[in-house]
Amino acid sequence: MKNVASSITERLAELSDSVRIRMLRVLELDELSVGEVSAVLQLPQSTVSRQLKVLLDGGWVSRRSVGPASLYRMILDDLSLDRRPLWLLVREQSQGSEVEADARRLRDVVAQRRLDSQAFFGRVAGEWDAVRAELFGSSVSMLGLLALIDSSWTVADLGCGTGNAAELLAPHVHRVVCLDQSPEMLDAARKRLIGVANVEFIAGPLTKLPLASQSVDAAVLMLVLHHLADVPAALEEATRILRPRGRLLVVDMVAHQRDEYRRTMGHRHLGFSLDGMRGLLGQVGLRGVKITPLPGMPEARGPALFAASGTKEV
């Protein structure tokens, strides 16, 4: 009796989420990919994948592979004896405008399916990032887009740290100048970039750069400014070394409340407000300032990031 009660409790828990109930209703009507379920329910693909796993592990849906795509379906007659009557009861009680809207969008999604490549991408859209990463690696898009950078540029990586940004930039530009005030960081960058001929290493403070005015085409401050006491001075210096129409890129943390970062990592600033950063870049003479909040990575535990860029006037 205890095992029966436990089984019923587990089944009820699996059906306790309204999203999973909506999924089962549409998957009872048609076989769908992750991307199609996402379109029907109007939910993020990450949420859909997570909830589908619960239903799959619980024995509510089946999955089959068609090439790199996974297609999901709920077949009423295939449900076990402890699931089928429970689902019939839940389905009967789950009515309303949301269910009707899901059914309408399901009809639209099915109607939009096409043959050949259109059908493939329509059905695997929700899984295409994973498919592409499995085939080509997770960084292929970012690395490919770097080829858009002008190959004649000289780029200054200010506060270069261990040289991770310089490593990405070096194959695509004429010259990279790695500058950091920490000898240990510069040594780590040298080891990382050993044998890369177009990278130069210079020691110096970011508030008084040992670089000539108008000597670089672009400058990068990658997760650096929050360590500096005098942020305006560092931005003025970064702008000074830019050639006319040169570009400055700042990547840093959005303002946050994690005060422990001051103690554990020596942060001088708990991030920056987007309006505040826009104002700082405007004060040093940059124009066309653009600030973009960056999407969070699933594995990231730190504060949200932003990318800010501007162009030096002629």
N, C-alpha and C positions, 0 to 999 in steps of 0.2 A: 504493500500500500504506500509506503514511503517513496518508492521509486516512481510510482504512478503520479503521486502528488508533485514530486520533483519535476517530472517530465511536463506536466501541465503548467507548472510555474515557469519553466523555461520557455515553453511555447507562448505563454501570455506575455512574457518579457520581450520576446522577439516581435510581437505584434503591438507593443505598447507605444511605438513611435508612429506618428501620423504620416511621416515621410515614407516609411517602409510600407504602410498600408496603401498609400497612393501608388507606390512602385508595383506592388503586387496586383493592383487593379489593372494597370496598363499592361503589365507583363502577362496577365492572364488573357489579354486581348491580342497581343502580338509579340513576336520575338524582336528584341531591340538591342542595339549596342549601347555602350556607356554614353556616347555622345547623343544618341537619340533619346535615351531616358532623360538626360540633362535638358534637352530641348523641350521635351514634353512637360516635365515638372518645373522647368525654369529655375533650376538649381545649379550651383557650381559643380563641375565634374568631380572635384575632390570629394564633395559631400555624397554624390551619387555612388562613386566607387566604394567609399567607406560603408555606406548602407547596403549596397549590393553584396558586399563580403559577409555582412551579418546574415542576410537572407540565404546566401549560398551555404555558409557554414551551418545554418539552422535547418537546411533541407527544404526550404520553401521554393527555391528556384533551381533550375539547371543551367548549365553553361556549356556551350560548344564553341569550338574555334573554327573560324573560316579565314585561312591565311593568318595574318597577324592579329585579326580582330577577334574579340570575344563577344558572343551573342547570348543574351539571357532570356529565359522564358519560364513562366509559371504554368504548369499543366495540372489542372484540378484532379484529374483521375490518377495522377502519379503521386499525389500527396499521401503520406502515411495516415493510418487510422486515427492517430492522435492530433493530426494537423487539419485534415479535410473538414470535419464538422466545425472546428473552431474557426477556420477561415470563412466558411459559409455564413456563420453567425456574424463575424466581423464585417464581412462584405455587405451584408444586409443592413447593418447599422451605419455604414460609412457612405452616406449620401450627401448631396448638397451641391452648391455652385462650384466649389473647387474641383470636385470629382467630374462634373460636367465640363469644366474648362480643360481638365487634363484629357478627357476623351476627345474633345474638339481638336486640341493640339496634336494628339496622337494621329488623328485622321490626316491632319496637315503634313505631319512628318512622313507618314507612310506614302502619301500622295507625291511627295517631293523626291522620292527615291528614283534614281535613274540607272541606266545600264552602265557596264564597264567601269571606267575609272571614276565617274561621278558617283556611282553606287558605292564603290569602295570607300572613297573619302567621306561620303555622307554617313556611312555606317561606322567608320572607325574614327571619326573626327574627335570623339571624346578620349580616344586612346592614342591618337597619333603622336603626341609628345613622347609617350612611353615607347611606342614602336620606333620612332626615330632615334631616341636615346639608346635603345637596345642595338639598333643597327649601326649608328654612327657616333655614339657618345653624347653625353649631356651638354657639352660645351660647343657643339658644332655650330650653332647659330651665332653665338657671340664671336667665336673665332673667325667665322666667315665674314661677319659684318665689319670686322677690323680692316678688311681689305678696302673699304670705302675711304679710309684716311689717305690724305695726299702723301704719296711716297717721297716727296721732296722735303717734308717737314722735319724740323728739329723740335723735339718735345722734351720739356723739363718735367721730370717726376720729382716733385718737391716733397720732402719727407718720404723718401722712397721705401723706407723700411727694408724688408728682405728682398725687394725687387720683383714682387709678383706682377705689378702693373707694367714695369719695364720689360719683363719677359714676354708679355703679350704684345706690347707695342713694337719692340725691336724689329721683328720681321717685316713690318709694314711701313716704316718710316726711314728717313735718311740717317737720323741720329737721335739717341736718347741720352739726356743728361740726368743721371741719378744723383740727387743731393739729399744729404741727411746730416744732422748734427751729431748723431750717435756713431762713433767708430765701430761699435759692435754690429749695428745694423748694416753699415756699409760693407763690413767684412762678409756678412751673411749674403748680401746682394752680389758681391764679387764672386763668391763661391757658386751661387745660383746661376750666374750669367757667365761663367768661365767659358772662354772661347767665342763669345758673342762680340764681334769686332766693332760694332757701331754703338756701343754703350760706354759712356764716360762716367767716372765716379768722382764726386767732389764733396768735401766736408764743409759744412758751414751752417749758420743759423738761418732760419726761414724769415726772420725779421730784418736781415741784412745780407741778402744773397750775394755771394761772390761771383756774380754773372753780369755781363755787360747789358746795358739797356738795349731794348729792341734786338735781342739776340736769339729768340726762339719764336716758333710759330704757334706753339700751344704749350700750356702748363697745366699740370694735374696736381690737385691736393686731395689725395685719397685717404679719408679717415685720419686726417692730420689736425685740422683746426681745433678740435676739442681739447687737444693737448697744449695749446698755446695760450699764454697769458694775454698777448697783444694780437688779437685776431685782425684788426684793421691794418696794423703794420705789415703783417704777413700778406694780406691781400694787396696792399699797395705795392709791395715788392714784386709779387707775382705779376701784377699788371705792368710794372715798370719794364720787366725783361721781355714782355711781349712785343712783337713787331706790330705795326699798324694792321688792323683787322685780324690780329691774333686772337686765339680763343683760350679762355680759362675754364677749367672744369673742376668743380668742388663736389666731392661725395662725402657726406657726413650724416650724423644722427639727427633725427627730428627731436625737438625738445622732449625730455623725459624726466622722471622723478627718481631714478636709480642712484641715489646719493652715494651708495657704496662704491661706485665707480671712481669717486674721488680718492678713496682710501686704497682700493685694491689695484687700480690701474693708472693712477695719477692724472685723471681727467680734470682739466681746469673748467670745463663747461659741460653741463648736462644737456648736450645737444643744442640745437638752434631752431628758433621758430622760422617758418618759411618766409614770412613777411620780413622778419629781422634780417635773414640772409639776403633777401632781395634788396633791402635797403643798403646793406654793407657793400654789395657788389656795385650798386649804383653810385655810391659815394666815392669809389676808387676809379670811376670813369668808364665802367663797362656798360655797354648798351645791348639792347635785345636780350635782356636777362630772362632766362627760362628756368623754372624750378619744377622738377618732376618727382613726386613721391615714388619710391621704388617698391615693387611688390615684394612681400616677405617670402623667404624660402621656407619650406616645411621644416627643415632641420635647424633653422635659425632661432636662437634664444634671446638675442639682443634687441635693442630698440629699433624702431622703423628707421629707414634711411631715405635720403633724398639725393638727387643729382641736380646741381645748379651750374649753369653755364652762362657766359656772356662774352661779348666781342669788344676788343679795344678800338676806340675811335681812330680814324685815320689822322 
